[in-house]
Amino acid sequence: MAAPQNAEHIEEHKSFIQTPRQLITVVVLAFAVPVGVIVMLAVLVTSSGKYDAEHAAMDDEAIAQRIKPVGRVVLAEAAPATAAAAPAAAEPAGAPVPAAPAPTAAAAAPAAQAAAADGKAIYEKTCAVCHVAGVAGAPKAGDKAAWAPRLKQGMDMLYASSLKGKGAMPPKGGAAHLSDAEIKAAVDYLAGLAK
């Protein structure tokens, strides 16, 4: 074993606490100082918002100002509905109301074209997001191989899947505001792309 070369230069580690009395003082202060700081902060935070009933901030008007709604909802259809009601009110009560003409076969053809146009618009707004790229297993628009098994099941099955949802597709493709007829028009358009 080798002896230390220079035993005289070894420094001893000394603690600042030399006596038991110093140890007790440090332990008590290490506990009391943080507790005292926490108590003072709690008193400062909780005492800053105390008001008497006569204080200006407790006035009814001041309270109403603080809790008033930030905005209002105004329905855009309210004005046209009242405007449509005004001409009806101007007519005498006993006046006969003209009957709407019955739809004819000639009138049904433009309605079908309008439904097809609506189907395309709805597809482009709502359905194309998933059906163009095939997101989450959605069959791509115009892909005859992907649509063939679905078309074999029939249009009623396609309507039911689109209205109730299927797989990752939510009901009505996530456009809950659309009517069933609008969804069916979009399904007709999408199925027509694959035929």
Helices and strands as residue ranges (DSSP letters): G 7-9, H 20-47, G 56-58, H 60-67, H 78-90, H 105-122, I 123-127, H 128-131, G 135-137, H 144-152, H 155-164, G 171-174, H 180-194
